[in-house]
Amino acid sequence: MKALIILLFFVYTSFAISSADAAFVLGFHEEYPTALTQAKKEKKLLMLVIIQDPCPYSERLVYNTLSDPKVVEALKGIVSVIVDRRALFPPQFKAEFVPMTFIIDPDNEEGIGERMGYISAEEFLVDIKEAYLLYKKK
């Protein structure tokens, strides 16, 4: 029984990724205020991704979805920030569960779209296209 618990612990923690590691791998910002300032300056959407270490779904989102070449290309027009669930960021973007993704209008810091949990690259691309359309209508 102890061996099973130890094995499960190692399997669970092998899916660990910190927000700093994810930011480095993806080339995202690590702090919300810095990303917001850049998004306002460049007049781009802001994407806030909230993860937690350890979380296998957060790791899958980082390595499978956000690293997908089509998603990387689509995100070139968005300023992206990835933070840990325990980090400081505006309370309106509270994450009950992780991973959580918000697409934000940087001018008023209102959410244009949000998605809870892991999603595939194809679903993520649809969300990004919808957010672009909503932002351009403004």
N, C-alpha and C positions, 0 to 999 in steps of 0.2 A: 504494500500500500504506500509506504514512504517513497519507494522508487517511482511509483506512478505519479505521485504528487510532485516530486522533483522533476520528473520528465515533463509534466504539464507546465511547470513553472518555466523551464528552459525553452519550451516551444513557444509559450506565450511571450516571454521577454525577447525572443529572437525576432519578433515583429516590432521591435522598438525603434522609433525614430524621433529625435528631438526636433523642435521647430527650427533651431539653429542649423542642424544638419540638413533639414529639408530646404531651408532658405538657401544654403550653400549649393546644394545639388541642383536646385531649380533656378537659381539666380534671382530669387525674390527678396524683397525687403524683410527685415526682422522686426521692425517697429512700425506700428500703425501711424503715428504722427508724421514720420518721415515720408512714408508712402503717400499719405494724404496730401502733404505739401507738394510732392512731385506731381501727383494726379491733377491738382488744381492748376499748377504752373503749366503743365503740358495739355490741359483740357482733355484728359482721358478718364475713362471709367477706372474705378478702384475695385480690386477684388481682394477680399479678406478671407483667408482660409484659416480655420481654427482646428488645431489637431491636439492630440494628447499622447504622451509617451508613457507607457506602452499602449499601443492600440493597433491591431492588425489592419483595421479598416483605414486608419489614417495612413499607414504605410502603403497600402494598396492604392490609395488615392494619389499619393506622392509618386510612387514608382510606376504605376500602371497608367493612370489617367493624366496627371499633370506633366508627365515626362513623355507622353505620346507626341510624336513629331507634328501631327495635325493640330493638337492642342497648343503646343509650344508656338506654332505659327500664329494661331488665332489670338494668343495672349500678347502678341507684340504690340497691340493697340490698347493694352490695359496695364495699369500699374498694379503689381501684385505684391501682397504681403502675406506671410504665413506666421502665425503666432501660436503659442501654447495656450491652452484653455485657461490657464491660471495667469496669463499676462494681462496687462492693462490695455483696454480698448473700450470704445464707447459702449455703455450699457445696453443700448438698443440692439446691439449685435451679440446678445447673450447666447451662449451655446449650451443647451441642455444636454445634447448628445454630440459626439464627435465621430468623424470629421463634420464640419459645418462650413459651408461656402456662402459668402454674401457678395453680390455685385452691387456696388454703391455709387451713387451720384456724388462726386466729390464736392460739388457746389453747396449742397444742402445736407450732406451726409445721410441721405435717406436711401434705404435699400430699394434697388430696382428688382432684384431677384435673390432668392436664397434656395439652398439645397442642403438637406441633411443627409449624412451618410455617404458611403462610397457609391460612386456612379461610374459608368463606363465612359470612355473617351467620346463615344458617339453621342451619348446623352449630354455630356458636358458641352460639346460643341453646339448642340441645339440651345442650351441655356445661354451660352455666350452670344449667339446670333440674336436671340430674343432680347437680351439686355442691350445690345447695340441698337436694335430697332427702337426700343423704348427710350433710350438716351438721345437718339437723333431726333425723335419726335418733339422733344422738349424745346 
